Amino acid sequence: MTRLLIEHRTGYDYLRRVSLSYNEARMTPLTDPQQVVLESSLKVTPSSAAVSTYRDYWGTRVTSFDVHEPHEHLEVTAVSTVEVSRLERVPAPEEILTWEDLAASNLTNDFADSLGQTALSEPDREVVALAADAARDRNPHEAARAVFDALRAQMDYVQGATGVQTDARDAWAARKGVCQDLAHVAIGALRSLGIPARYISGYLHPRRSAGIGEAVAGQSHAWVEWYDGEWRGWDPTNSGPVSDFHVSVARGRDYRDVSPLKGILSGGGGSTLNVTVSITRVA
């Protein structure tokens, strides 16, 4: 078990005054069987913003807010304390679905959102072939792990190599990308096999050696969950299972379903973005 205090600040400085804006923030962690949100708050500047919250289709907590007064700066600060307890459990053979189970109509209907490709996850033909080769003579659980290993051997994590609009095909062609790209390529590969897969956004405490009470520069992060009888998490960037140092914030088909902050505005003429994430292990 790990208890983490997360402070996530996102700010925009506009080149020209914005007359009004409409926004959505997905910056509050999930409560689920593997993690519990003990405390959370989200503050918007300007303070005149009209704020409301709701759960989206995927179960993510969304804070929506409108600013109807002229402003040159927008800032959202989310502070959460989360207790995470993940146990990597090796499943018994009888607990893993077969390929026939995954292809059954009741399952494909129930998991349709996690089986269909999106514009960001659509795989290159080479990735489809690589996944098929990795899955040969393996059950779905073993196949997923083999796919992750095969992709990691081919792709490198390189900061700044791609942008938020980069899709899985372009990332694969470059053989490099950030966590978002590695997740999209892996999701596309799994879905091509008929394995349900979804995109997870959240935070990663990057330094296990940090002492309790020591604040470190954290990271907004992305990883994958796949289903072979139960949902399991894998971090393609770090080539390993999701741990107590991963905090889930949002789930969806791809990055577009989970963007931390997005909106529309009138005016602005461009902006400068500043993002900081601080994570402190408190227990």
N, C-alpha and C positions, 0 to 999 in steps of 0.2 A: 504494500500500500504506500502511495505517495500523495502528499497534500501539497498543492501548488497554488501560489498567488500569482495571478497574471494581470498585468496592466498593459493594455493595448491602446495606443493613441494614433489616430489618423487625422492629419490636418491638411487643408488646402488653403494656400494663399493665392488669391485671384489677381490677375493683372489689371482687371477693371472690375468695378463694383457689380455684384450680382443683385438683381432686383428681387428674385424669388427662386426657390429651389424645392424640389420634392425628392426625398431620399429614402433608402432602405439600408439598414445595417444588420449584418449577420455576424455578430461579435460576441454573443453570449453562449458559452458552452452548453452542451446537451447533458441532461441527466438520463442515464440508461443503466442497464445492469452492471456495467463496468466502470462507471464514474458517476459521482454525485456532486452537483453544484451546491455548495454550502452557503455561499453569499454571492451576489452579483449586483452590479449597478452599471448604468450607462448614462453618461452626461453629454449633452449636446451644447455647443456654443456656436451661434448666439443663443442665449437662454430663452429667448422669445419663441423658439421653435415649438410647434405643436407636435407632441410625441404620443404615439400609441404603439401597442405591441400585438402580435398575433403569431400563430404557428402556420408555417407554409405547408404545402402539399407533402413535403418530405419530413415534416416534424421539426424543422428548425425554428428556433425562436427568432422572429424578425422584429426589429424596432424600426418603425416608419416615422418619419418626421418631415414637416414642411416648415420652411422659413419664408415668411411673407414680408420681411423688412429688408431694405438694402443692406448688403454685407460684403466685406472684402476678405473675410476669413471664415472658414468653417472647420470645426474640430469636433471629433467624436472620441470620447475616452471611455473605454470599457474596463471595469475592474471585477475580477471573479476569483473566488477561492474554490478549488475543485479537488475532491478526493478521488484518486484513480487507483483501481485495483484490478489489474488484468492478469489473467492466468493463461499462459500458453499450454493448452491441454492437447496432448496427442490423441486424436480420436481412435476409437476401436474400429476395426474394419466394418462391422455391421452398422456403425453410425454414419458411414459415408454413403451418400447417394450414388447410384450407378448412373452410367450414361443414359440408360433407358428411363430411369427415374427423372432425370433432368429434362428429357425430351417429352415427358408426359404432358398432355394438354392442360391438366389442372395446374401444374407447376409453371408452365410457360405463360399461362394466363395470369397467375398470381405474381410472377416476377417479370412481367412484360417490360416494365420501365427499366429494369436492370439487364435486359437481354438485347434490346434494340440499340443499334449504333446511333451516334449523334455526329454532327459535323465535326466536333472536336475529337471524338474517339475512333472514327472510321479508320480501320487499319490499312496499311499498305499490303499489297499481295504478298510481299516477302514476309511480312509479319504473320499473315494468315498461314503461310506455309511453315514458318518456324514454329508457330503454336501447334499446328497439326503434328509436326514431327516430334515435338516435346511431349505431346499427349499420347503418342503411340504406345500401346501396351501398358498404360497406366490408368488408374481410376481418377475421377475428377479432382480429388484432393492432391494426389501425387502430381497430376498434370499441371495444376495451378502452380505448385512449387517449382516444377521444372520450367514452366514458362517464365516465371520471375528470374530464375537463374540464367536462362538463355538470353533474355532481354538485357539483363545487367551486364553480361559479358560483351554485349554489342554496343551499349550506350554509356556515355559519360555524363556525369552531373557537371554542368558548366554554367556558372552564374552569368546573366546578361546575354546568353546565346540566343534566347527567344523572347517573345512577348506574350501578353495575355491572350492574343488572338491566334497564336501558333497552334496548329492542329497536330494530331498524332502522325500524320503522313509526313509533314514537313520536319517534325522533330526526328522521326526515324531516318529521313533522308540525310539529315545533318549528323545523325548518330550522337546527338548531345542535346541537353536542355536542362531545365530546372525541375523541381519536384512535380510541378503541375504537368509538365510534358511526360515525365517518366510514368506518372499515374495514368495519363490518357492513353499512352501506348500500351501499358499493361491491361487496362480495362478493355481496350479494343481487341487485344489478343484473346483475352478470356471469353469475351462475348462471341467471338468468332467460333469458339468451340462449343457454345451453348451453355457456358457457365455464367450465372448471374454475377454481375460486378457493378460496384458503385464507387463514386468519387467522394472522398472525405476531406474536408478542410478543417484545420485546427491549429494547434500550437505544439511545438516541440521544445522541451528543455534540452539544450544541446550539450550540457556538461554534467555527467553523472557524479563527477568528483566534487562538485560544488557543495559546500557545507550548508547545513540548515540555517536559514536567515540570510544567506548570501544571494543578492540579486545579480542575475546574469542577463546579458542581451539575448533574449529569446528569438524565436523564429515563427512566423506564420508558415504553415507547412501543409502538405497534401500527401495523401496515401490512398490505399485501395482496400475495400472490403469485398470478399467474394463468398459465394454460397455453395456449399456442397453437403448440406444437411443442417448446417448452422452458419451464421455469418462469421467470417474470420478476417482479421486485419493483417495487412502486409505493407511495409514501407519500402517501396522500390528504390528510393534514394539511398537509404542506408542498408538495403538488402537484408532485411530481417523482419521478424514479426513486430507488430505494434506493442509498445511497452507501457509501463506506468508513467513514462515521461512524455507520452503523447496525450494530448487533450483534444477530444473531438468537439467541433463547433457546429458543423453542418454536413448533411449528406445530400447527394443528388446524382444526376446522370453524368455531369461533367462540371467543369469550373463555372459555367454560366449559371448553374443552379445555386451556387454557394458563394458568389462574390461577396467579400466582407463589407464593402460599401459601394453603392451605386446610386445614381440618381439622374435627374434632368434639371437643368437650370436655365435661367434667362439672363444673358449677359456673361460677364467673366472674362471673355477674350483670352482664355488660356489660364493655366494655373501651375503652381509648384506644389508637389505632393511631399509630405513628410510623414513617415511611419516609424514608430518605435514600439517594440515589444520588450517588456521586462518580465522575467519569470523568477520567482523566489520559492525555493523549497521550504515549506514551513513545518513539515513533519515527514 
